[in-house]
Amino acid sequence: MTSRDFTKELLYMYCPDYENGDDVESIDYRSLIHIITELHNRIEKLEAWKEQAQSSAKSIREHIDFEGCYD
């Protein structure tokens, strides 16, 4: 797993307002959308892999006689 600095990726900015106390925090929403899209794509790949693995396991179980193992 790679380590990522989301603060940098989102272009997070914090600007303290010492006079009024109305500190400002912001992020770049295009960067946020990019990260969410990347996460969504990874989830879809994992779901496809899971379906394929389950299908393979089912096929193997159908071709091998495991009497009493799955009761």
Biotite code that builds the C-alpha atoms (Angstrom):
import biotite.structure as struc

atoms = struc.array([
    struc.Atom([0.000, 0.000, 0.000], chain_id="A", res_id=1, res_name="MET", atom_name="CA", element="C"),
    struc.Atom([1.364, 3.383, -0.928], chain_id="A", res_id=2, res_name="THR", atom_name="CA", element="C"),
    struc.Atom([1.366, 6.207, 1.543], chain_id="A", res_id=3, res_name="SER", atom_name="CA", element="C"),
    struc.Atom([-0.344, 9.301, 0.267], chain_id="A", res_id=4, res_name="ARG", atom_name="CA", element="C"),
    struc.Atom([-0.498, 12.834, 1.545], chain_id="A", res_id=5, res_name="ASP", atom_name="CA", element="C"),
    struc.Atom([-4.099, 13.818, 0.955], chain_id="A", res_id=6, res_name="PHE", atom_name="CA", element="C"),
    struc.Atom([-3.435, 17.264, 2.359], chain_id="A", res_id=7, res_name="THR", atom_name="CA", element="C"),
    struc.Atom([-1.106, 17.912, -0.565], chain_id="A", res_id=8, res_name="LYS", atom_name="CA", element="C"),
    struc.Atom([-3.265, 16.080, -3.094], chain_id="A", res_id=9, res_name="GLU", atom_name="CA", element="C"),
    struc.Atom([-6.310, 18.130, -2.148], chain_id="A", res_id=10, res_name="LEU", atom_name="CA", element="C"),
    struc.Atom([-4.290, 21.350, -2.114], chain_id="A", res_id=11, res_name="LEU", atom_name="CA", element="C"),
    struc.Atom([-5.501, 21.939, 1.439], chain_id="A", res_id=12, res_name="TYR", atom_name="CA", element="C"),
    struc.Atom([-5.037, 25.487, 2.645], chain_id="A", res_id=13, res_name="MET", atom_name="CA", element="C"),
    struc.Atom([-5.528, 26.961, 6.093], chain_id="A", res_id=14, res_name="TYR", atom_name="CA", element="C"),
    struc.Atom([-5.465, 30.692, 6.626], chain_id="A", res_id=15, res_name="CYS", atom_name="CA", element="C"),
    struc.Atom([-5.842, 31.869, 10.212], chain_id="A", res_id=16, res_name="PRO", atom_name="CA", element="C"),
    struc.Atom([-7.634, 35.152, 10.749], chain_id="A", res_id=17, res_name="ASP", atom_name="CA", element="C"),
    struc.Atom([-6.009, 36.554, 13.854], chain_id="A", res_id=18, res_name="TYR", atom_name="CA", element="C"),
    struc.Atom([-8.159, 39.677, 13.955], chain_id="A", res_id=19, res_name="GLU", atom_name="CA", element="C"),
    struc.Atom([-11.692, 38.276, 13.671], chain_id="A", res_id=20, res_name="ASN", atom_name="CA", element="C"),
    struc.Atom([-11.158, 34.584, 14.443], chain_id="A", res_id=21, res_name="GLY", atom_name="CA", element="C"),
    struc.Atom([-12.820, 33.549, 11.173], chain_id="A", res_id=22, res_name="ASP", atom_name="CA", element="C"),
    struc.Atom([-10.177, 31.068, 10.038], chain_id="A", res_id=23, res_name="ASP", atom_name="CA", element="C"),
    struc.Atom([-10.484, 29.860, 6.454], chain_id="A", res_id=24, res_name="VAL", atom_name="CA", element="C"),
    struc.Atom([-9.889, 26.285, 5.318], chain_id="A", res_id=25, res_name="GLU", atom_name="CA", element="C"),
    struc.Atom([-10.189, 25.191, 1.713], chain_id="A", res_id=26, res_name="SER", atom_name="CA", element="C"),
    struc.Atom([-9.534, 22.272, -0.600], chain_id="A", res_id=27, res_name="ILE", atom_name="CA", element="C"),
    struc.Atom([-9.508, 21.936, -4.358], chain_id="A", res_id=28, res_name="ASP", atom_name="CA", element="C"),
    struc.Atom([-12.740, 20.181, -5.282], chain_id="A", res_id=29, res_name="TYR", atom_name="CA", element="C"),
    struc.Atom([-11.397, 18.956, -8.625], chain_id="A", res_id=30, res_name="ARG", atom_name="CA", element="C"),
    struc.Atom([-8.720, 17.088, -6.689], chain_id="A", res_id=31, res_name="SER", atom_name="CA", element="C"),
    struc.Atom([-11.374, 15.670, -4.362], chain_id="A", res_id=32, res_name="LEU", atom_name="CA", element="C"),
    struc.Atom([-13.442, 14.486, -7.321], chain_id="A", res_id=33, res_name="ILE", atom_name="CA", element="C"),
    struc.Atom([-10.320, 12.879, -8.816], chain_id="A", res_id=34, res_name="HIS", atom_name="CA", element="C"),
    struc.Atom([-9.616, 10.977, -5.577], chain_id="A", res_id=35, res_name="ILE", atom_name="CA", element="C"),
    struc.Atom([-13.253, 9.846, -5.294], chain_id="A", res_id=36, res_name="ILE", atom_name="CA", element="C"),
    struc.Atom([-13.240, 8.712, -8.940], chain_id="A", res_id=37, res_name="THR", atom_name="CA", element="C"),
    struc.Atom([-10.003, 6.788, -8.392], chain_id="A", res_id=38, res_name="GLU", atom_name="CA", element="C"),
    struc.Atom([-11.486, 5.120, -5.300], chain_id="A", res_id=39, res_name="LEU", atom_name="CA", element="C"),
    struc.Atom([-14.665, 4.226, -7.202], chain_id="A", res_id=40, res_name="HIS", atom_name="CA", element="C"),
    struc.Atom([-12.649, 2.637, -10.005], chain_id="A", res_id=41, res_name="ASN", atom_name="CA", element="C"),
    struc.Atom([-10.660, 0.581, -7.505], chain_id="A", res_id=42, res_name="ARG", atom_name="CA", element="C"),
    struc.Atom([-13.853, -0.611, -5.821], chain_id="A", res_id=43, res_name="ILE", atom_name="CA", element="C"),
    struc.Atom([-15.297, -1.672, -9.180], chain_id="A", res_id=44, res_name="GLU", atom_name="CA", element="C"),
    struc.Atom([-12.115, -3.632, -9.970], chain_id="A", res_id=45, res_name="LYS", atom_name="CA", element="C"),
    struc.Atom([-12.259, -5.359, -6.581], chain_id="A", res_id=46, res_name="LEU", atom_name="CA", element="C"),
    struc.Atom([-15.926, -6.244, -7.083], chain_id="A", res_id=47, res_name="GLU", atom_name="CA", element="C"),
    struc.Atom([-15.148, -7.729, -10.502], chain_id="A", res_id=48, res_name="ALA", atom_name="CA", element="C"),
    struc.Atom([-12.211, -9.679, -9.041], chain_id="A", res_id=49, res_name="TRP", atom_name="CA", element="C"),
    struc.Atom([-14.430, -10.976, -6.224], chain_id="A", res_id=50, res_name="LYS", atom_name="CA", element="C"),
    struc.Atom([-17.112, -12.153, -8.677], chain_id="A", res_id=51, res_name="GLU", atom_name="CA", element="C"),
    struc.Atom([-14.486, -13.894, -10.795], chain_id="A", res_id=52, res_name="GLN", atom_name="CA", element="C"),
    struc.Atom([-12.942, -15.567, -7.735], chain_id="A", res_id=53, res_name="ALA", atom_name="CA", element="C"),
    struc.Atom([-16.345, -16.737, -6.517], chain_id="A", res_id=54, res_name="GLN", atom_name="CA", element="C"),
    struc.Atom([-17.178, -18.088, -9.962], chain_id="A", res_id=55, res_name="SER", atom_name="CA", element="C"),
    struc.Atom([-13.849, -19.930, -10.120], chain_id="A", res_id=56, res_name="SER", atom_name="CA", element="C"),
    struc.Atom([-14.361, -21.389, -6.647], chain_id="A", res_id=57, res_name="ALA", atom_name="CA", element="C"),
    struc.Atom([-17.867, -22.551, -7.579], chain_id="A", res_id=58, res_name="LYS", atom_name="CA", element="C"),
    struc.Atom([-16.558, -24.162, -10.751], chain_id="A", res_id=59, res_name="SER", atom_name="CA", element="C"),
    struc.Atom([-13.843, -25.975, -8.831], chain_id="A", res_id=60, res_name="ILE", atom_name="CA", element="C"),
    struc.Atom([-16.328, -27.236, -6.239], chain_id="A", res_id=61, res_name="ARG", atom_name="CA", element="C"),
    struc.Atom([-18.580, -28.537, -9.023], chain_id="A", res_id=62, res_name="GLU", atom_name="CA", element="C"),
    struc.Atom([-15.724, -30.493, -10.619], chain_id="A", res_id=63, res_name="HIS", atom_name="CA", element="C"),
    struc.Atom([-14.274, -32.009, -7.475], chain_id="A", res_id=64, res_name="ILE", atom_name="CA", element="C"),
    struc.Atom([-16.165, -34.475, -5.328], chain_id="A", res_id=65, res_name="ASP", atom_name="CA", element="C"),
    struc.Atom([-16.170, -33.223, -1.723], chain_id="A", res_id=66, res_name="PHE", atom_name="CA", element="C"),
    struc.Atom([-18.765, -35.509, -0.199], chain_id="A", res_id=67, res_name="GLU", atom_name="CA", element="C"),
    struc.Atom([-19.649, -34.321, 3.271], chain_id="A", res_id=68, res_name="GLY", atom_name="CA", element="C"),
    struc.Atom([-17.341, -31.299, 3.196], chain_id="A", res_id=69, res_name="CYS", atom_name="CA", element="C"),
    struc.Atom([-20.058, -28.726, 2.519], chain_id="A", res_id=70, res_name="TYR", atom_name="CA", element="C"),
    struc.Atom([-22.918, -30.128, 4.610], chain_id="A", res_id=71, res_name="ASP", atom_name="CA", element="C"),
])
